[in-house]
Amino acid sequence: MIAIILFAVLHSQFLSTEARSHACIDGYCAMAACRVVSGSGRSPYCWIADGARYLTCGGNHDCTGAANGWGNCYFTSCGFDRAPDPRKEFKKTCDYKNAKMLRDLSNECSAPGYSFDSWVRAYRLTRDIYNKFNPCTGQLIEEAAKKVIKFCYCYNFCGLGQTSNGCEVNGLEGRLDLNKNLFSDYSASCRIDCTPVDKLEKVGQKTNRYSKPSKYSFSVTAGTTTTRTSSGGGSNSHSVSANVGLNLKSAFSAGLGYSHTTSYDWSQSSATAFAKTITHQVSVDVQPGDTVTVYQVIGVCDNSDGNKYRIETNSLVVEGKKSKETIEV
């Protein structure tokens, strides 16, 4: 046995500078470095040593440097502890496992019978997604987990058409934080490809039939929301992320500029119009015998991914019988 072990070590060291076939198998690096007798059926692959342990991996790329350069076989690995031959048992390789798990996890947030809500209930933390790839581990698995998170967020918030082009997910920058909450610590930023239009939308009207001036008080909401209609016919409305707001602002500034429809200059619009909605209390004077009608400048943009954006600006147009003015709230 000592002779076998010594031969394995010397043989692996002798071949360490030569390119070897290698693979990441069940989370550990293996390379073709063991001598076998033709027809014996034994695998020529050994486990690559990392000191006194096996070298861990998340995919074949993690093993390339060791297999082609500095790697040695684990001291028992060319004896009784040989690695499987990945050419015959490819389903044990992390490259195969990762591709299958990536597909399965993506289906869990997009396939019929599944939903984004059920997906985030099943995987509360980012770590829960990462651990699904066990026993494969490392930075390659971080990247695989990122792909799952990006697909599920983009699919559910921006549509299938943006899963591979246009949508970005905020929170995935840099190394993967395994402790992030999968529901609250990420957000999708969709590509804006809609054609912006604007209009004056009536807020309300008041007539003063008395001999003294009066006040017309009302509430108005300013900010941006997006509405998406589901396949079942229902719809839900929610606020937009900061990145989507900035993209919308750029689209309206470039697409409309100064609008002859509303006399509103979108290139000078406040950033707050493209942020979360805020309700304002407004009061305007109504002179005796006058009728005042209040309009709000509204922008709409129907994106190709199914999102319908609505921008309620801070700009109000107040029209009386003999007057017209614009106020900002």
Solvent accessible surface area in square Angstrom, and as a share of the most:
residue,aa,sasa,rsa
1,M,128,0.57
2,I,144,0.73
3,A,76,0.59
4,I,85,0.43
5,I,43,0.22
6,L,103,0.51
7,F,88,0.37
8,A,2,0.02
9,V,43,0.25
10,L,100,0.50
11,H,29,0.13
12,S,0,0.00
13,Q,92,0.41
14,F,155,0.64
15,L,32,0.16
16,S,18,0.11
17,T,119,0.69
18,E,86,0.39
19,A,92,0.71
20,R,18,0.07
21,S,59,0.38
22,H,43,0.19
23,A,3,0.03
24,C,0,0.00
25,I,1,0.00
26,D,46,0.24
27,G,2,0.02
28,Y,82,0.31
29,C,0,0.00
30,A,0,0.00
31,M,0,0.00
32,A,29,0.23
33,A,4,0.03
34,C,9,0.05
35,R,150,0.55
36,V,57,0.33
37,V,118,0.68
38,S,113,0.73
39,G,84,0.81
40,S,55,0.36
41,G,67,0.65
42,R,120,0.44
43,S,20,0.13
44,P,26,0.16
45,Y,0,0.00
46,C,0,0.00
47,W,27,0.09
48,I,0,0.00
49,A,19,0.15
50,D,54,0.28
51,G,71,0.69
52,A,89,0.69
53,R,171,0.62
54,Y,61,0.23
55,L,27,0.13
56,T,73,0.43
57,C,2,0.01
58,G,0,0.00
59,G,2,0.02
60,N,46,0.24
61,H,139,0.62
62,D,56,0.29
63,C,0,0.00
64,T,47,0.27
65,G,44,0.42
66,A,1,0.01
67,A,0,0.00
68,N,56,0.29
69,G,31,0.29
70,W,155,0.54
71,G,0,0.00
72,N,54,0.28
73,C,6,0.04
74,Y,38,0.14
75,F,108,0.45
76,T,16,0.09
77,S,0,0.00
78,C,9,0.05
79,G,10,0.10
80,F,143,0.59
81,D,35,0.18
82,R,46,0.17
83,A,1,0.01
84,P,28,0.17
85,D,10,0.05
86,P,14,0.09
87,R,162,0.59
88,K,151,0.64
89,E,69,0.31
90,F,108,0.45
91,K,123,0.52
92,K,79,0.34
93,T,12,0.07
94,C,0,0.00
95,D,67,0.35
96,Y,74,0.28
97,K,64,0.27
98,N,22,0.11
99,A,63,0.49
100,K,89,0.38
101,M,47,0.21
102,L,50,0.25
103,R,136,0.50
104,D,42,0.22
105,L,0,0.00
106,S,16,0.11
107,N,66,0.34
108,E,49,0.22
109,C,2,0.01
110,S,27,0.17
111,A,27,0.21
112,P,133,0.84
113,G,87,0.84
114,Y,122,0.47
115,S,50,0.32
116,F,18,0.07
117,D,82,0.42
118,S,37,0.24
119,W,2,0.01
120,V,17,0.10
121,R,180,0.66
122,A,67,0.52
123,Y,20,0.08
124,R,149,0.55
125,L,37,0.19
126,T,0,0.00
127,R,89,0.33
128,D,50,0.26
129,I,0,0.00
130,Y,27,0.10
131,N,63,0.32
132,K,83,0.35
133,F,6,0.03
134,N,90,0.46
135,P,67,0.42
136,C,0,0.00
137,T,44,0.25
138,G,31,0.30
139,Q,103,0.46
140,L,59,0.30
141,I,0,0.00
142,E,17,0.08
143,E,72,0.32
144,A,11,0.09
145,A,0,0.00
146,K,31,0.13
147,K,122,0.52
148,V,0,0.00
149,I,0,0.00
150,K,64,0.27
151,F,48,0.20
152,C,0,0.00
153,Y,4,0.01
154,C,0,0.00
155,Y,64,0.24
156,N,40,0.20
157,F,68,0.28
158,C,0,0.00
159,G,5,0.05
160,L,119,0.59
161,G,63,0.61
162,Q,1,0.01
163,T,23,0.13
164,S,107,0.69
165,N,101,0.52
166,G,30,0.29
167,C,2,0.01
168,E,103,0.46
169,V,11,0.06
170,N,36,0.18
171,G,16,0.15
172,L,24,0.12
173,E,125,0.56
174,G,59,0.56
175,R,160,0.58
176,L,15,0.08
177,D,66,0.34
178,L,42,0.21
179,N,98,0.50
180,K,50,0.21
181,N,45,0.23
182,L,0,0.00
183,F,125,0.52
184,S,78,0.50
185,D,64,0.33
186,Y,10,0.04
187,S,39,0.25
188,A,14,0.11
189,S,7,0.05
190,C,8,0.05
191,R,80,0.29
192,I,30,0.15
193,D,67,0.35
194,C,16,0.09
195,T,110,0.64
196,P,12,0.08
197,V,78,0.45
198,D,16,0.08
199,K,85,0.36
200,L,61,0.30
201,E,58,0.26
202,K,116,0.49
203,V,51,0.29
204,G,15,0.14
205,Q,97,0.43
206,K,69,0.29
207,T,47,0.28
208,N,2,0.01
209,R,196,0.72
210,Y,171,0.65
211,S,101,0.65
212,K,150,0.64
213,P,89,0.56
214,S,31,0.20
215,K,122,0.52
216,Y,29,0.11
217,S,80,0.52
218,F,25,0.11
219,S,59,0.38
220,V,8,0.05
221,T,48,0.28
222,A,4,0.03
223,G,0,0.00
224,T,0,0.00
225,T,33,0.19
226,T,5,0.03
227,T,44,0.26
228,R,62,0.23
229,T,78,0.45
230,S,65,0.42
231,S,131,0.84
232,G,77,0.74
233,G,56,0.54
234,G,43,0.41
235,S,73,0.47
236,N,89,0.46
237,S,71,0.46
238,H,72,0.32
239,S,47,0.30
240,V,15,0.09
241,S,27,0.18
242,A,84,0.65
243,N,62,0.32
244,V,5,0.03
245,G,3,0.03
246,L,111,0.55
247,N,64,0.33
248,L,0,0.00
249,K,47,0.20
250,S,71,0.46
251,A,24,0.19
252,F,0,0.00
253,S,36,0.23
254,A,94,0.73
255,G,50,0.48
256,L,48,0.24
257,G,16,0.16
258,Y,113,0.43
259,S,7,0.04
260,H,170,0.76
261,T,96,0.56
262,T,7,0.04
263,S,79,0.51
264,Y,27,0.10
265,D,47,0.24
266,W,0,0.00
267,S,47,0.31
268,Q,141,0.63
269,S,8,0.05
270,S,53,0.34
271,A,63,0.49
272,T,75,0.43
273,A,1,0.01
274,F,7,0.03
275,A,45,0.35
276,K,141,0.60
277,T,53,0.31
278,I,100,0.51
279,T,83,0.48
280,H,48,0.21
281,Q,146,0.65
282,V,15,0.09
283,S,61,0.40
284,V,13,0.08
285,D,82,0.42
286,V,0,0.00
287,Q,94,0.42
288,P,55,0.35
289,G,44,0.42
290,D,24,0.12
291,T,31,0.18
292,V,6,0.04
293,T,12,0.07
294,V,0,0.00
295,Y,54,0.20
296,Q,10,0.05
297,V,1,0.01
298,I,0,0.00
299,G,0,0.00
300,V,41,0.23
301,C,2,0.01
302,D,89,0.46
303,N,9,0.05
304,S,89,0.57
305,D,18,0.10
306,G,37,0.35
307,N,3,0.02
308,K,103,0.44
309,Y,6,0.02
310,R,72,0.26
311,I,0,0.00
312,E,26,0.12
313,T,0,0.00
314,N,20,0.10
315,S,2,0.01
316,L,0,0.00
317,V,8,0.04
318,V,10,0.06
319,E,57,0.26
320,G,19,0.18
321,K,137,0.58
322,K,203,0.86
323,S,73,0.47
324,K,135,0.57
325,E,99,0.44
326,T,83,0.48
327,I,43,0.22
328,E,116,0.52
329,V,48,0.28
